[in-house]
Amino acid sequence: MTDDAVSGNALSVLLAKQAITEVLYRYCRALDRMDRDAALAVWHTGGTADYRPFFQGTGAEFVDWVWVQHEGMTGHSHQITNALVEVDGDTAVSESYVTVTLQSAAGPDRTAETVVRGRYLDRWSLRDGRWAIDERRHVPDLQSVTLHDAAMTAIEKHDGGSSRDGADPSRQFLG
């Protein structure tokens, strides 16, 4: 193999890793901004999602299920870190750490904050120029629930503040 072929392959692998990492990031943004179309785009048609013991099914079915859960919450935040991606041509596998913070009412003056730390184990493929998930398994590692006075966790809504819809300021920057 020539040096040019090796360099070209290394560049292709780096581009694939970057594309996959951005899909992971967009998944978190899609859930936090309640952008259903963006959340669905993470999976290939027929791709699976295994979030045992809560959910097993297709990626599209998972989005439908998680939407109902998130709509009932007062807030949520998802972060991805430590993404390890191994690329083999038009397929890849990854392990990424995820932290999810979910906030919900726990009574008239109480808020429950649930923090779940775990990992996503994903199988990917490149189809029609787009990397997306064929199979996801969520592996929970740690979970905690803390009760707070509602006033401690409330974020005052103001013009230009965070929003779980199209009014979020990020839309002006990222579309």
N, C-alpha and C positions, 0 to 999 in steps of 0.2 A: 504494500500500500504506500502511496506517495505521501510526502509531507502535506501537500495540498488537500489530499483526500482526508487525512487525519484531521487537519485544521477545519475542513468543511464539516466533518462529522461532529467535532467538538462544538462548533458554532451551532449546529442543528440541535444538539443536546441542550446547550445553554438556552437557546430560544424556546425549546419545549418546556424546560424547567420554569422559565420566566412566565410563559403563557399559563401553565398549570397553577403556579403560585398566584397569579392575578385572578384566576377563576376562584381559588380559595378565598381571596380577599373580597371579591365581588359577592360571594355567597353571604359573607357576614354583613356586608352593606345592604344586600337585598333584604335580608331578614330584618335588620334594624330600621330600615327606611320603609318596610312593608311594600316592597316592589316585587310583586308576585311574578311578573314576567322574567325579571332578572334572576329570581330564585329558581324558576323552572329551567332556565338556560344552563344551569350548572350540570344538569344530567342530560345524557343522551336519552332519546325516546326508549322506554323500557328499562332504563337504568334502575338499579335497586338501592333501597335505603334500609339499613338494619340498625334501629335505635332501640334494641331490646332493653328492658321488657315493655317499653311503651309503644313501639311501632315497628312493623316489618311490612314492606311492600315496595312499590315503585317510587322513584324520586318524585314524580308528579303527585302520587297519593300522599307522600310525606309532606309536600308543600301544602296540600289541602288540609292535612291534619294539623300541622304546626301553625298554620294561619289562624285557625280557630283558637288554639292555645294562646298565641301572641296577642290576638285582638282583645282577649280578656285581661291582659296585663296592663299595668300602668307604665311599664317601661321594660326594655331589655337591651343588652349590649353583648355582642359576640366579638371575640378576638381570636385570631389564628397566629401561632408562633411555631418556631422550630420545625419548619416544613422540610422534610427530607424527601426528595423526588428521585426515582431511578427510572430512566428512560431507555426503552429498547425499541427503536424504530418508531412505529406508529402506536405503540402502547407504552404505558408507564404505570408505576405504583407509587404511592406516597403514604407517609405517616406525618400528620401534622397535629400539634397540640392545640386544643381549643379551650377557651374559658368563656362560659356563658353566665351572665348575671341577669336574673329575672326578678322583676319587682311586681308585686301584686298587693291588692288590699287584703288586710287580715282583720278587718273590723272597721268601725267608724273612725278610729283614731290610731290605727296600727297599720304598718306596712310589713310584708314579708319579703325578704331579699334572699333568693336562692342562688347560690354560686355552684356551678358544676364545672369541674375541670376534667378533661379527658382527652381522647385522641380520635382523629378520623383516620381510618385505614381505607384508602381509595384505590380502585383500579380505574385507569383512564384509557381512552383511545382517541386518536385523531381521526375525525371523519369530516370530509368536505372542508378541510382547513380549520376545524374547530376542535380544541381539546375539551372533553367533558367526561363526567363520571359514568362508568358502566356499573360500578358496584361500590357502595359505601358501607362501612361498618363503624359505628360509634362505639368506642370503648371508654366507659366512665371510669375515672380514677379516684376522684374525691368529690364530695358534695357537702355543702353546709347550708343551713337555713338560719337566718337571723331575723328577729322581730325588732322593729324600730317604731318610735312614735312617728306618725304620719308626717308631722311637720319637719322631721329630720331628713326625710327622703324626698320631700316635694321640691320640684324645680319650678320656679315661677315662670309661667309662660309669658313670653314677651315677643314683640316683633323681631324677627330674625333669629329666634331661639330654635333649639332642636325640635324636630317634628318627625313623627313616624309616617310621613306621607310626602307628597310632591312639594309641600311648602318648606321642606328642610333647606337651609341655606346651601348645602352641598350641591343641590340641583343647579344652582347658578354657576357653579364651577365645573361640575362633572357631567351635567346633563341628565 
